């Protein structure tokens, strides 16, 4: 695709260390997946231009500047500087890690505190290919999206499922367009509070105690 574009958006990818932020970003921007990832030190930066369809403007080209942030606690003091100027965020958790789900309110608070305007957030459950290891129920996710008014979708950086869609949907939200009804109808993305259990999902027992069925900022 030509490097010409109609919009330039800075987006950030946030979530606990090890949830697959770098894997998702590289799968989208470079088109590959590897099991051998090094921990992100501070931030990694990637760029990709995509085309989206909008009712208001028709087809437009959006150049995404993607800032993949380090999720470990040691980087908490430097992350805020990379949030400045962001116009949207992917909020990533690992479907096989209940702890990463419990920490989501902390990430929302961090983004809201360091981004000037209230930017759109898209909640993404990664590692959907590990069905037997799933540790977070769709019922809990549904309650969470309803509480925080978030669109939700699942991805697998390993298989590529949903990866392009999550950046496409975030771009739609950043440009101020509605999420395409086709993607909602096909179950690619769910409206806030409308996460549907399309199939029985096995839930493995988490290795940490679950303090409450719905995570809150006070439980972090």
ZADO-1210 file (C-alpha; in nm, 4 decimals, padded with zeros to 6 digits):
<atoms>
<atom x="00.0000" y="00.0000" z="00.0000" code="UNK" pos="1"/>
<atom x="00.1199" y="00.3562" z="-00.0776" code="UNK" pos="2"/>
<atom x="00.2601" y="00.5576" z="00.2096" code="UNK" pos="3"/>
<atom x="-00.0026" y="00.8255" z="00.1407" code="UNK" pos="4"/>
<atom x="-00.2645" y="00.8548" z="00.4106" code="UNK" pos="5"/>
<atom x="-00.5638" y="01.0600" z="00.5204" code="UNK" pos="6"/>
<atom x="-00.5132" y="01.0299" z="00.8950" code="UNK" pos="7"/>
<atom x="-00.2118" y="00.9729" z="01.1189" code="UNK" pos="8"/>
<atom x="-00.2932" y="00.8218" z="01.4585" code="UNK" pos="9"/>
<atom x="-00.0716" y="00.7332" z="01.7505" code="UNK" pos="10"/>
<atom x="-00.1985" y="00.4223" z="01.9279" code="UNK" pos="11"/>
<atom x="-00.0653" y="00.2450" z="02.2350" code="UNK" pos="12"/>
<atom x="-00.0741" y="-00.1234" z="02.3277" code="UNK" pos="13"/>
<atom x="-00.0937" y="-00.1801" z="02.7030" code="UNK" pos="14"/>
<atom x="-00.1325" y="-00.4690" z="02.9461" code="UNK" pos="15"/>
<atom x="00.0683" y="-00.6938" z="03.1771" code="UNK" pos="16"/>
<atom x="00.4041" y="-00.8309" z="03.0697" code="UNK" pos="17"/>
<atom x="00.3751" y="-01.1615" z="02.8850" code="UNK" pos="18"/>
<atom x="00.0172" y="-01.1196" z="02.7585" code="UNK" pos="19"/>
<atom x="00.1331" y="-01.1058" z="02.3964" code="UNK" pos="20"/>
<atom x="00.1454" y="-00.7345" z="02.3153" code="UNK" pos="21"/>
<atom x="00.4652" y="-00.7621" z="02.1132" code="UNK" pos="22"/>
<atom x="00.3468" y="-01.0783" z="01.9400" code="UNK" pos="23"/>
<atom x="00.0229" y="-00.9077" z="01.8340" code="UNK" pos="24"/>
<atom x="00.2013" y="-00.5946" z="01.7173" code="UNK" pos="25"/>
<atom x="00.4603" y="-00.7833" z="01.5136" code="UNK" pos="26"/>
<atom x="00.1995" y="-01.0167" z="01.3650" code="UNK" pos="27"/>
<atom x="00.0060" y="-00.7099" z="01.2474" code="UNK" pos="28"/>
<atom x="00.2915" y="-00.4841" z="01.1374" code="UNK" pos="29"/>
<atom x="00.5400" y="-00.7425" z="01.0062" code="UNK" pos="30"/>
<atom x="00.3211" y="-01.0464" z="00.9392" code="UNK" pos="31"/>
<atom x="00.5144" y="-01.3037" z="01.1407" code="UNK" pos="32"/>
<atom x="00.5002" y="-01.4898" z="01.4717" code="UNK" pos="33"/>
<atom x="00.7759" y="-01.6467" z="01.6769" code="UNK" pos="34"/>
<atom x="00.7776" y="-01.8104" z="02.0189" code="UNK" pos="35"/>
<atom x="01.1128" y="-01.6445" z="02.0960" code="UNK" pos="36"/>
<atom x="01.0283" y="-01.2907" z="02.2063" code="UNK" pos="37"/>
<atom x="01.2489" y="-01.0720" z="02.4191" code="UNK" pos="38"/>
<atom x="01.0923" y="-00.8594" z="02.6910" code="UNK" pos="39"/>
<atom x="01.0044" y="-00.5108" z="02.5685" code="UNK" pos="40"/>
<atom x="01.2381" y="-00.2593" z="02.7317" code="UNK" pos="41"/>
<atom x="01.0386" y="00.0607" z="02.7697" code="UNK" pos="42"/>
<atom x="00.8679" y="00.0719" z="02.4313" code="UNK" pos="43"/>
<atom x="00.8863" y="-00.0609" z="02.0759" code="UNK" pos="44"/>
<atom x="00.7575" y="00.1414" z="01.7813" code="UNK" pos="45"/>
<atom x="00.5931" y="00.0192" z="01.4605" code="UNK" pos="46"/>
<atom x="00.4091" y="00.1824" z="01.1708" code="UNK" pos="47"/>
<atom x="00.1510" y="00.0472" z="00.9289" code="UNK" pos="48"/>
<atom x="-00.1010" y="00.2091" z="00.6940" code="UNK" pos="49"/>
<atom x="-00.4414" y="00.0451" z="00.6532" code="UNK" pos="50"/>
<atom x="-00.7589" y="00.1272" z="00.4652" code="UNK" pos="51"/>
<atom x="-01.0912" y="00.1427" z="00.6467" code="UNK" pos="52"/>
<atom x="-01.4481" y="00.1956" z="00.5279" code="UNK" pos="53"/>
<atom x="-01.6562" y="00.4655" z="00.6932" code="UNK" pos="54"/>
<atom x="-02.0127" y="00.5785" z="00.6337" code="UNK" pos="55"/>
<atom x="-01.9125" y="00.9428" z="00.6620" code="UNK" pos="56"/>
<atom x="-01.6078" y="00.9567" z="00.4338" code="UNK" pos="57"/>
<atom x="-01.6094" y="00.6282" z="00.2458" code="UNK" pos="58"/>
<atom x="-01.2711" y="00.4591" z="00.2154" code="UNK" pos="59"/>
<atom x="-00.9912" y="00.6328" z="00.4014" code="UNK" pos="60"/>
<atom x="-00.6276" y="00.5489" z="00.4655" code="UNK" pos="61"/>
<atom x="-00.5094" y="00.5525" z="00.8237" code="UNK" pos="62"/>
<atom x="-00.1427" y="00.5475" z="00.9166" code="UNK" pos="63"/>
<atom x="-00.1042" y="00.3854" z="01.2573" code="UNK" pos="64"/>
<atom x="00.1925" y="00.4630" z="01.4780" code="UNK" pos="65"/>
<atom x="00.1867" y="00.1711" z="01.7223" code="UNK" pos="66"/>
<atom x="00.3665" y="00.2064" z="02.0547" code="UNK" pos="67"/>
<atom x="00.4130" y="-00.1328" z="02.2202" code="UNK" pos="68"/>
<atom x="00.4788" y="-00.0613" z="02.5873" code="UNK" pos="69"/>
<atom x="00.6654" y="-00.2728" z="02.8418" code="UNK" pos="70"/>
<atom x="00.4170" y="-00.4158" z="03.0909" code="UNK" pos="71"/>
<atom x="00.6476" y="-00.4973" z="03.3797" code="UNK" pos="72"/>
<atom x="00.6245" y="-00.2917" z="03.6996" code="UNK" pos="73"/>
<atom x="00.9830" y="-00.1714" z="03.6579" code="UNK" pos="74"/>
<atom x="00.8727" y="00.0373" z="03.3574" code="UNK" pos="75"/>
<atom x="00.5807" y="00.2075" z="03.5341" code="UNK" pos="76"/>
<atom x="00.7759" y="00.5298" z="03.5861" code="UNK" pos="77"/>
<atom x="00.8659" y="00.5738" z="03.2177" code="UNK" pos="78"/>
<atom x="00.5502" y="00.4453" z="03.0450" code="UNK" pos="79"/>
<atom x="00.3511" y="00.7699" z="03.0884" code="UNK" pos="80"/>
<atom x="00.5868" y="00.9628" z="02.8605" code="UNK" pos="81"/>
<atom x="00.4999" y="00.7237" z="02.5762" code="UNK" pos="82"/>
<atom x="00.1251" y="00.7683" z="02.6299" code="UNK" pos="83"/>
<atom x="00.1297" y="01.1386" z="02.5452" code="UNK" pos="84"/>
<atom x="-00.0461" y="01.2187" z="02.2215" code="UNK" pos="85"/>
<atom x="-00.2094" y="00.8768" z="02.1917" code="UNK" pos="86"/>
<atom x="-00.5517" y="00.8770" z="02.0261" code="UNK" pos="87"/>
<atom x="-00.6467" y="00.5175" z="02.1041" code="UNK" pos="88"/>
<atom x="-00.5334" y="00.2098" z="02.2941" code="UNK" pos="89"/>
<atom x="-00.5515" y="-00.1667" z="02.2760" code="UNK" pos="90"/>
<atom x="-00.6016" y="-00.3031" z="02.6266" code="UNK" pos="91"/>
<atom x="-00.4591" y="-00.6570" z="02.6197" code="UNK" pos="92"/>
<atom x="-00.4983" y="-00.9426" z="02.8650" code="UNK" pos="93"/>
<atom x="-00.4073" y="-01.3104" z="02.8430" code="UNK" pos="94"/>
<atom x="-00.7097" y="-01.5426" z="02.8346" code="UNK" pos="95"/>
<atom x="-00.5012" y="-01.8049" z="03.0158" code="UNK" pos="96"/>
<atom x="-00.3966" y="-01.5666" z="03.2966" code="UNK" pos="97"/>
<atom x="-00.6633" y="-01.4584" z="03.5443" code="UNK" pos="98"/>
<atom x="-00.4111" y="-01.2257" z="03.7050" code="UNK" pos="99"/>
<atom x="-00.3711" y="-01.0264" z="03.3825" code="UNK" pos="100"/>
<atom x="-00.7513" y="-00.9874" z="03.3740" code="UNK" pos="101"/>
<atom x="-00.7590" y="-00.8670" z="03.7349" code="UNK" pos="102"/>
<atom x="-00.5038" y="-00.5971" z="03.6533" code="UNK" pos="103"/>
<atom x="-00.7108" y="-00.4399" z="03.3737" code="UNK" pos="104"/>
<atom x="-00.8632" y="-00.1615" z="03.5895" code="UNK" pos="105"/>
<atom x="-00.5103" y="-00.0547" z="03.6798" code="UNK" pos="106"/>
<atom x="-00.4213" y="-00.0237" z="03.3114" code="UNK" pos="107"/>
<atom x="-00.7359" y="00.1737" z="03.2339" code="UNK" pos="108"/>
<atom x="-00.6569" y="00.4117" z="03.5192" code="UNK" pos="109"/>
<atom x="-00.2969" y="00.4532" z="03.4001" code="UNK" pos="110"/>
<atom x="-00.4025" y="00.5359" z="03.0442" code="UNK" pos="111"/>
<atom x="-00.6781" y="00.7754" z="03.1534" code="UNK" pos="112"/>
<atom x="-00.4390" y="00.9552" z="03.3900" code="UNK" pos="113"/>
<atom x="-00.1729" y="01.0123" z="03.1245" code="UNK" pos="114"/>
<atom x="-00.3661" y="01.0785" z="02.8049" code="UNK" pos="115"/>
<atom x="-00.5062" y="01.4297" z="02.7744" code="UNK" pos="116"/>
<atom x="-00.8454" y="01.3389" z="02.6290" code="UNK" pos="117"/>
<atom x="-01.0637" y="01.0339" z="02.6878" code="UNK" pos="118"/>
<atom x="-00.9502" y="00.8193" z="02.3959" code="UNK" pos="119"/>
<atom x="-01.1186" y="00.4993" z="02.2748" code="UNK" pos="120"/>
<atom x="-01.0029" y="00.1726" z="02.4306" code="UNK" pos="121"/>
<atom x="-01.0563" y="-00.1711" z="02.2755" code="UNK" pos="122"/>
<atom x="-01.0401" y="-00.4680" z="02.5125" code="UNK" pos="123"/>
<atom x="-00.8594" y="-00.7673" z="02.3615" code="UNK" pos="124"/>
<atom x="-00.8343" y="-01.1177" z="02.5065" code="UNK" pos="125"/>
<atom x="-00.5234" y="-01.2735" z="02.3519" code="UNK" pos="126"/>
<atom x="-00.4140" y="-01.6396" z="02.3164" code="UNK" pos="127"/>
<atom x="-00.7594" y="-01.7587" z="02.2087" code="UNK" pos="128"/>
<atom x="-00.5937" y="-02.0645" z="02.0514" code="UNK" pos="129"/>
<atom x="-00.5181" y="-02.2058" z="02.3993" code="UNK" pos="130"/>
<atom x="-00.8780" y="-02.3149" z="02.4575" code="UNK" pos="131"/>
<atom x="-00.8043" y="-02.5791" z="02.7205" code="UNK" pos="132"/>
<atom x="-00.6024" y="-02.3323" z="02.9281" code="UNK" pos="133"/>
<atom x="-00.8627" y="-02.0574" z="02.9358" code="UNK" pos="134"/>
<atom x="-00.8845" y="-01.9025" z="03.2850" code="UNK" pos="135"/>
<atom x="-01.1325" y="-01.6174" z="03.2336" code="UNK" pos="136"/>
<atom x="-01.5012" y="-01.6805" z="03.1668" code="UNK" pos="137"/>
<atom x="-01.7000" y="-01.4875" z="02.9086" code="UNK" pos="138"/>
<atom x="-01.9480" y="-01.4027" z="03.1831" code="UNK" pos="139"/>
<atom x="-01.6765" y="-01.2173" z="03.3745" code="UNK" pos="140"/>
<atom x="-01.5571" y="-01.0463" z="03.0584" code="UNK" pos="141"/>
<atom x="-01.9136" y="-00.9429" z="02.9762" code="UNK" pos="142"/>
<atom x="-01.9567" y="-00.7824" z="03.3195" code="UNK" pos="143"/>
<atom x="-01.6260" y="-00.6028" z="03.2791" code="UNK" pos="144"/>
<atom x="-01.7079" y="-00.4596" z="02.9354" code="UNK" pos="145"/>
<atom x="-02.0446" y="-00.3440" z="03.0654" code="UNK" pos="146"/>
<atom x="-01.8886" y="-00.1719" z="03.3667" code="UNK" pos="147"/>
<atom x="-01.6190" y="00.0084" z="03.1668" code="UNK" pos="148"/>
<atom x="-01.8178" y="00.0490" z="02.8415" code="UNK" pos="149"/>
<atom x="-01.5638" y="-00.1326" z="02.6218" code="UNK" pos="150"/>
<atom x="-01.5900" y="-00.3169" z="02.2936" code="UNK" pos="151"/>
<atom x="-01.4348" y="-00.6643" z="02.3234" code="UNK" pos="152"/>
<atom x="-01.2752" y="-00.9180" z="02.0924" code="UNK" pos="153"/>
<atom x="-01.0398" y="-01.2150" z="02.1091" code="UNK" pos="154"/>
<atom x="-00.7198" y="-01.2742" z="01.9169" code="UNK" pos="155"/>
<atom x="-00.4436" y="-01.5254" z="01.8653" code="UNK" pos="156"/>
<atom x="-00.1074" y="-01.3826" z="01.7672" code="UNK" pos="157"/>
<atom x="00.0044" y="-01.7394" z="01.6969" code="UNK" pos="158"/>
<atom x="-00.2640" y="-01.8226" z="01.4391" code="UNK" pos="159"/>
<atom x="-00.3273" y="-01.4627" z="01.3333" code="UNK" pos="160"/>
<atom x="-00.6974" y="-01.4854" z="01.4146" code="UNK" pos="161"/>
<atom x="-00.8471" y="-01.1444" z="01.4883" code="UNK" pos="162"/>
<atom x="-00.5155" y="-00.9583" z="01.4806" code="UNK" pos="163"/>
<atom x="-00.5857" y="-00.7419" z="01.1772" code="UNK" pos="164"/>
<atom x="-00.9425" y="-00.6888" z="01.2943" code="UNK" pos="165"/>
<atom x="-00.8426" y="-00.5450" z="01.6327" code="UNK" pos="166"/>
<atom x="-00.6274" y="-00.2744" z="01.4730" code="UNK" pos="167"/>
<atom x="-00.8943" y="-00.2104" z="01.2073" code="UNK" pos="168"/>
<atom x="-01.1619" y="-00.1640" z="01.4770" code="UNK" pos="169"/>
<atom x="-00.9358" y="00.0609" z="01.6845" code="UNK" pos="170"/>
<atom x="-00.8730" y="00.2744" z="01.3740" code="UNK" pos="171"/>
<atom x="-01.2503" y="00.3038" z="01.3203" code="UNK" pos="172"/>
<atom x="-01.2953" y="00.4200" z="01.6789" code="UNK" pos="173"/>
<atom x="-01.0099" y="00.6703" z="01.6537" code="UNK" pos="174"/>
<atom x="-01.1485" y="00.8265" z="01.3368" code="UNK" pos="175"/>
<atom x="-01.4834" y="00.8635" z="01.5109" code="UNK" pos="176"/>
<atom x="-01.6637" y="00.6032" z="01.3035" code="UNK" pos="177"/>
<atom x="-01.8913" y="00.3283" z="01.4319" code="UNK" pos="178"/>
<atom x="-01.7644" y="-00.0275" z="01.4605" code="UNK" pos="179"/>
<atom x="-01.8844" y="-00.2023" z="01.1413" code="UNK" pos="180"/>
<atom x="-02.2125" y="-00.3869" z="01.2016" code="UNK" pos="181"/>
<atom x="-02.0810" y="-00.6714" z="00.9855" code="UNK" pos="182"/>
<atom x="-01.8015" y="-00.7444" z="01.2336" code="UNK" pos="183"/>
<atom x="-02.0471" y="-00.7370" z="01.5244" code="UNK" pos="184"/>
<atom x="-02.2925" y="-00.9648" z="01.3414" code="UNK" pos="185"/>
<atom x="-02.0135" y="-01.2111" z="01.2601" code="UNK" pos="186"/>
<atom x="-01.9058" y="-01.2227" z="01.6253" code="UNK" pos="187"/>
<atom x="-01.5633" y="-01.0723" z="01.5557" code="UNK" pos="188"/>
<atom x="-01.6240" y="-00.7995" z="01.8129" code="UNK" pos="189"/>
<atom x="-01.8828" y="-00.7592" z="02.0883" code="UNK" pos="190"/>
<atom x="-02.0650" y="-00.4489" z="02.2037" code="UNK" pos="191"/>
<atom x="-02.0127" y="-00.3438" z="02.5673" code="UNK" pos="192"/>
<atom x="-02.2071" y="-00.5773" z="02.7950" code="UNK" pos="193"/>
<atom x="-02.3026" y="-00.8031" z="02.5056" code="UNK" pos="194"/>
<atom x="-02.0277" y="-01.0666" z="02.5054" code="UNK" pos="195"/>
<atom x="-02.2085" y="-01.3814" z="02.3948" code="UNK" pos="196"/>
<atom x="-02.1044" y="-01.7348" z="02.4870" code="UNK" pos="197"/>
<atom x="-02.1111" y="-01.8903" z="02.1436" code="UNK" pos="198"/>
<atom x="-01.9743" y="-02.2181" z="02.2751" code="UNK" pos="199"/>
<atom x="-01.8962" y="-02.3847" z="02.6043" code="UNK" pos="200"/>
<atom x="-01.5473" y="-02.2710" z="02.7006" code="UNK" pos="201"/>
<atom x="-01.3426" y="-02.4799" z="02.9436" code="UNK" pos="202"/>
<atom x="-01.2103" y="-02.2761" z="03.2334" code="UNK" pos="203"/>
<atom x="-00.8889" y="-02.3982" z="03.3927" code="UNK" pos="204"/>
<atom x="-00.8303" y="-02.3358" z="03.7614" code="UNK" pos="205"/>
<atom x="-00.6139" y="-02.0258" z="03.8106" code="UNK" pos="206"/>
<atom x="-00.2957" y="-02.0663" z="04.0092" code="UNK" pos="207"/>
<atom x="-00.3776" y="-01.7599" z="04.2195" code="UNK" pos="208"/>
<atom x="-00.6799" y="-01.7101" z="04.4440" code="UNK" pos="209"/>
<atom x="-00.9688" y="-01.5189" z="04.2919" code="UNK" pos="210"/>
<atom x="-01.0571" y="-01.2467" z="04.5385" code="UNK" pos="211"/>
<atom x="-01.3794" y="-01.1537" z="04.3592" code="UNK" pos="212"/>
<atom x="-01.5618" y="-01.2521" z="04.0380" code="UNK" pos="213"/>
<atom x="-01.5318" y="-00.8966" z="03.9073" code="UNK" pos="214"/>
<atom x="-01.1936" y="-00.7252" z="03.9382" code="UNK" pos="215"/>
<atom x="-01.1866" y="-00.3765" z="04.0837" code="UNK" pos="216"/>
<atom x="-00.9144" y="-00.1191" z="04.1227" code="UNK" pos="217"/>
<atom x="-00.8983" y="-00.1920" z="04.4956" code="UNK" pos="218"/>
<atom x="-00.8125" y="-00.5560" z="04.4317" code="UNK" pos="219"/>
<atom x="-00.5003" y="-00.4738" z="04.2351" code="UNK" pos="220"/>
</atoms>
